Structures are given as C-alpha cells and as structure tokens.
Amino acid sequence: MAHDLQEDLDAVASISVVPTILDVIQQSTGMGFVAVARVTDDRWVACQTLDLIDFGLGPGGELRLETTICHEIRQSGELVVIDDVDASEVYARHHTPLQYGFKSYISVPIYLRGNVFFGTLCAIDPNPAKLSGTVTVGMFRLFADLIGRHLDARADVTDTKQKLDHELETSELRDQFIAILGHDLRNPLASISAGTRILAREEQAAKSKTVIALMQQSVDRMANLIDNVMDFARGRLGGGIGLNRTHLPLGPVLMQIVEEHRSAYPDRQIETDLALDTPLTLDHQRIGQLFSNLLSNALTHGAPDKPIRIGATRSGNTLELWIANAGEPISQADIPRLFQPFKRREGKGNGKVQGLGLGLYIAAEIAQAHGGRISVSSTPNETRFTLRVPAC
C-alpha cells in the first residue's frame, strides 16, 4: 500500500547519491544505523536507511515523534551530537536513548528552499563514538545541504513539468478554437461581402455609397483577420506555413493590393516604386498576403498626413521589398517583440489598435518559409519594414 507520505519517500528515493551518502557516513563514523527521516509536526518517517544493527526500520517505517530527538531538532533547528550518552549531562537520563538503547547519536536538520524544515540526516549506534569533531559535523552538514538541494531541484522539475503540461493543453485548445472559429466566420462574411459588392454596382445616393464603402472596408479587414487567424492555427497545428511556388511577375500582384488599399483608404497617399520586370519563383499569393499585412500596418500606425512609400527591387537572386511610413517611431524595446503572436503596438495617440496582433507574425512566418526575413528600422523620421527573400 502507498504510504500517506509517499511523495516525500519517492523524492528521497529518487536521489541516486543518498545510498552512497549513508554508506560513507557508516564507514567514516562506524555508526550502525543511518537514515534520512521525514519529520513533520506529528510524524517521524524513515525515507532511506542503512541498518547494520537490526534496528528494524526501512523506508516507510515510523517512530512515535515524541520519542525522538528529531522532534526537538525540528523545534530548535539545531543539530544534536552525542559521543557517549552516559557521559552527557543533557542526555544521560533522556527518554530517547533509554528507550532505544543507543550510546552515540548525531542528527542534522535538512532544510528546503525558503528555510522550510524537511527532516533530518541522523545516525545511532549502541556503542560510544567520536562524533563531535569538526570533520564529522561538517560532513553531516554538507550531506544534509546536498540532500536539501536535490529535493529542491526535483520539486522545480516537477513544477516546471506541470506548468509545461498545462501550457501545452491550453495552447492546443486555443489553436483548435481559433481554427474552428476562423472556419465558421468565413461563410457569413462571404455573404456580407457579396451583398455589399452587389449594392455598390447599383445606383446609390452619395451617403449610401459612403456607407457601402465603409462596410466593404470592414469586410476586407475582417477577411484579413480571418486569414491571419487561420494561418496561425495551421502553423501551430500543422508545422508551419506551406508554399505553392510559381514563376510569374510579382509586380501586378503587389499593385493590385496597393489599389485595394487605396480604395479602402481614399484619404491616404501611397507612393510606389516597384522595379520588378522579370518573373520570380515565389508563392505569389503568400508574398501578397505578407505585403498586405505590412501595408495595413503602415496605414494603421503611420502619420495620416504623410505618404506611405513602397519600393521593390531584385538584386541577383534576392528580392528586396520595403514599406516605409512617417509617424511615431517604434521603441527599440518593442522591436524584438513585433513579430510575436498576439503582440500589438500600443500607440500614444487615441490608443485604439485594430487587429489581433497576428499580422506581423504571419508576415514573418511567410518570409521564413521562403528562406528570408523581415528587418525593421525606426527613427523619428521614418519606420521601415524590409523583406529580403531568395528569388530566382
């Protein structure tokens, strides 16, 4: 049957050096019984023992707490060393040596982190022994400290494993929830998008046209959010973002995205310089998604009265694409966190930040899938995101 202090017994049993410690103590002191004991406010339980005198206690064996000197050590926090009970003024008539028949005794407290009392490292023998010397006491202190540190380390590992298991479970549930949510949002959003496009083709009053345009902006923004959420879920659950490379010009893809954003933000100026005349081997849809995320980020955080500037060139087998905006710079402390999922820049303006904080994360994942990376520079004059990827 499992002991009700089995966790403590298992903890001590898991320390591989404990048998060696007990053996070293026995050989160096000649003591016939050596033990690591768990001592609580009402229990004395042997965790590991070395018994050469038939004392009769193995792991899990108990003594009545009030019959032990360890009970007093737990209260005082001080070690006890007795070379010869008969010659001791304190212990000659003490009930413990009289009851158990030992003549020599040593016990040192074992403490855990935070000065928490665990138990004792102790030894007894029916014959007197020279124990009070500096070497023996120092050895016991050292071994007791070593056992305490091993117990702390084991507790840390157990705690870390429990936290990791919890985080893995939470992460899996979150990713599954995101995948299901993204899927269920697509159909009603597609219906709304189709409806706004039908209305936009019909004759409308000026106010209605403005409302429909705003609705379409919201639909497009929501569609982008869903794409990012789905890609995040696929990346976490499926091992990364997959690519479908084709050998086509990239310029038309980027310009279509620019025109879509110009339509959604008619009051913003977007300047382009795309020197991309030859076909490139890339996943054009994914690069377009990356570009759209970076452009949306620039429009969200850039100064509204300053243009967004876009440039792209091919140098050898490397595509370089950059998007720059004026406005409040990104702090150096925030830059390393920009591409982490669910991290968003907190502006100092109205404090309203749209999105889930997945756009830059997805962009970085797409760049990495292509074997490239996105770098960031930010000064009071300009914030620039630059993509560099191999492209032939």
N, C-alpha and C positions, 0 to 999 in steps of 0.2 A: 504493500500500500504506500501511496505517496505521503511523505511527511508534510505537515502543515507549514513547515519552514523549508520545503523542498527547493524553492528558488534560491535560497541562500546556500543550501548544501550543494546545489548544482553549480552555483557561481564559484565556490571554493574548489570543487572538484574539477572545474574547467581550467584551473590554473596549473599548468603542467609542472611548474617548479615546486609546488607545495610538497610532494613526497620527498624531493631532494632536500628541501629546507628541513623537514622533520628528521631525515636521516643525518644531515650534517649536525644538527643540534644534538641528536642522540650520541653520535660518535665523539663530538667535541666536549660534551659535558658528562657523558656516562649516564644520563637520566634514562630511566626505563620506560617512561610513558610521556609522549609528546603529542600535543594536539593543537589544532586550530578550532576555537569554540565560538559559536554564535551566542551572544549574551544579550538578551532583551531585558525589559523591566520585570519580567516574571519567568524567564526561561533560560536554561543553560543547555545548549545542544552541541554535541561534537560534530564538526563538519568533516575533518580529516584527522586520523590518529595514527600513531606508531606505538604499538603496545608490546613491550618485551617483558612485562612483569605480570601479565594476565590481570590487568586492572579491569578488563571486561567491557570496555567501551569502544564501539566502532562508529562509523559515520551514521548519524541519526540517533545515537544513544544520548540519553539525558541524565543529568543530575538535578536534584532539587536545588533551585537557585540559592535559597537561603543557607544551604550547607556549603557553598563555595566561597572562596576568597575572591573569585572573579566578580561576584556581586558587589563587593566592596570596591574593587577596582573600577567598576562601571560608575560608581557614585563619585569616587575621588579623582579618577582619570590618571592615577599614578601607578607605576609598576610596583610589584612586590617581589622581593628577593629574600629567600631564607636558605642559608647554608646548612643550618642544623636547628631543627625545631626546638630540641631540648635546651639549646644554648640561647634561644631568643627570648628576650623579656616580653615581647609583644605576643608571640605565637606559641609559647610553651604550653599554655592552657587554652589555646584557641580551639573551638569545637571542630573546625575543619580537619586539621591534621590528626586530631584524636579520632575522628570518625573514619577517615580514610587510611590512616596508618602510614603516612609518609613522613620522612625526616627532612627532605630537601624539596624546595619549591621555587619556581620562578614563573612570573606571568606578566606579559607586557600588553597594553591595550592596542588594538587595531582600530585606526580611525579612517573614515572615508572623507572625501572632499567636503568642505564646509564644517570640519571638526565634528562629524557625525560618528558616534561610537558604534562600531560593528560587533566587536567581541575581543577575544584575547588569543595570543600565542603563548601557550603555557606548557610546563613540564613538571613532573613529580618523580620522586624515587624513594624507596623505603630506606635508603641509606643517606647519610650526610654527603654533601658535595660542595666543592668550592665554586660558587656562582657569582659572588658579589664583586668580582674583579671587573675592571673596565672593559676587557676584551669580550667576556661573555655577555655582559649587559648591552654593550654596543652591538654585538651580533644579533641579539634578540630585537633590539630597536630597529636595526636595519631590515631584518626579515619581516617584522611586523609592518614597517612602512612599505616594503615591496609588495606584500600581500594586499594592503590597502589600495595601492596604486593599480594593481592588477584588477581589483574589484571595481574601481572607478572606471578603468578603461573598458571593462566588459559592459558596465552599465551604459557608457557612452555609445558603444557599438549597438547595443540593444535599442537604445533610444533613437539613434540615427536610422536604424533599420525600420523601426516602427514609423518614423516620420516619412521615410522614403516610400514605404508601402502605402501610406496614406496619400502622399502626393501623387504616386502613380495611379492609384484608384481614382482620385479626384480628377487628374489630368485626363484619364481615359473617359470618364463620364462626361467631362466638359467637351472633349473633342467629338464624342458621339452626339451630344446635344447640339453642338454647332453644326455638324453635318446634317442632322435631321432638320434643324431649324432653317438652314440655308435652302435645303431642297423644298421644303413646304412653302417658302416665301416666293419661289420663282413663278409659280403658276398665277397667283393673283396679281403679281407685279407685271407679268407679261400682258395680262388683260387690261390693266390700267394704262400701260404704255401704248397698246394698240388703240385704246379708246381716245387717248389724247392726240395721237397722230391722225386719226380719222377726223376729229374735231378741227385740228389745225388745217386740214385741206379744205374745209368748208368756209363759207363767208361768215366772218365774225366781227362784232364790234371791237373797237380798239381795246377796251377794257378786258373783253373776253380773251382776245389774243394774248394780252399780257398775262392773264391768269393761266391760260393753257401753257404758255411758255414756262411759267414758274412751275407748273405741275410736271412738265416734261423734265425740267432740271432736277426736280426732286426724285422722279422715277430713275433718271440716269444715275444720280448719286446713290440711290438705294441699290440699283443693279450692280454698281461698282463695289458697294459694301458687301453684297452677297457673294460676288466673285471672290473677293478677298477672304471672306469667311470660309467659303468652300475650299479655296486653295490652302488656307491654313489647316483645315481639317484633313485634307488629302495629304498634305506634307507631314502632319503629325501621325496620321494613321497609316499612310501608305509608304512612308520612307522618302519623301521629297517630291518636288515638282517635276513632272515628266515633260519632255520636249518633243516637238514634231518639226524637225528642221526642213526647210525648203530653200531653194536657191533662187531668190527673187529680189527685186529692188525694195529697199526699206523706206525710201522717201515718201512714196504715196501713202503708206500705212501711217507714218507719222503725221503727214499733212492732214489726213482725214481726222485724226484725233485732235489736231490743233483746231480745225474748223468746227468740230463738235463743241470744243471748249469755248471758242469764240462765240458760238451761237448761244451757249449757256451763260456766258459772261459778256454780254454785248458792251458793257461799260469798261471792260478791261482791254489793255493793249498787249498783244502778243507778237513779238518780233522773231522771225525765223531766219536762219542761215544754214540750210541743210545741203551740204556738198556730198550728196550720195547718188552718184550717177550709175554705178555698176551694181549688179546683183550681189547679194550677200547670203551666205549659208547660215541661217539662224532659224529659230522658231519665231516667225514674224508676229504671230498673234501674242505670244508671251512678251516679246520686246515691246509691242504696242501697249500691252497691259502695264508693263513696268513704266513706260514713258507716260502713260495716262496718270498713273499714281504719282509720279514725280511732278507732273504739270499741275495736278489738282492740289498737291501740297504747296507748290509755289503760289498758286492763286489764293489759297486759304491764308497763308502766312505772309505773303508779300505785300508791300505797300500798295494800296489800291490806286494811287495816283502815279505810280511808276510802272514802266513796261516789264513784262516777263520776256526775257531774252533766251532764245534756244539756238544751239549750234550743234552740228554733227559733221564729222569728217572720218575718212578712212585712211589710215596710215599703215601701209604694208598689210599685214593680216590682223590689224586691230581696229575695231570700231570705237570711236570716242564720241559720246553723246552727252551734252551738258545742258542744264536748265538753271538759269540764274534769276534771282529776284532781289529787289531792294527791300528795305524794311528792317525791323528789329533783328539784330544778329542772334544766332544760337550760341548759348554759353558753351564754353569748352567742356564743362562738366556734363552737359546734356548730350553732346555729340556721340559719345560711345554708346548711349542708350537709345539712339534714334531708331535703330533697326531691330530692336527687341519687340516681340509681340505685345500688344495692348499697352504700349508706351506712347504717349501723345505729348507734343509740345504744348506747354501752357503759356499762352500769350499774355502780355501785360496790358492789352487793350481792353476789350469788353469781356475777356475771359471765356468766351464761347468757342469751344473747339469741337468741330464736327468729326464724326467717324469713331471707329473702334480702336484706332491705333494699330491697324494691320497693314495699311497701305505701303509704308516704307519697309516693313518686314517682308511682305510678299515681293516687293521690288528687289530687295537684297537676295531673296531666295532664287528668283529668276536669274539674276546676274550670276549667282554662284552655280546654278545648274548649267549655265553657258560657259563656265570656267573663268568668269570675270568677277569684277567687284565694283561697288559704288563708293566713291570717296566724297567727303563733304569739306568745304571751306566756308567760313562765315566771318565777315568783318562788318563794321558799321556801314560800309558802302554796298556790300553785296554778299548774298548767300548763294553758293553754287553747289549743285549735286552733279557729279560727273560719273558716267558709266563708261567702263572700259572692258570690252569683251573680245575674245578672238573671233575673227570673221573672215572667211576667205571666199 
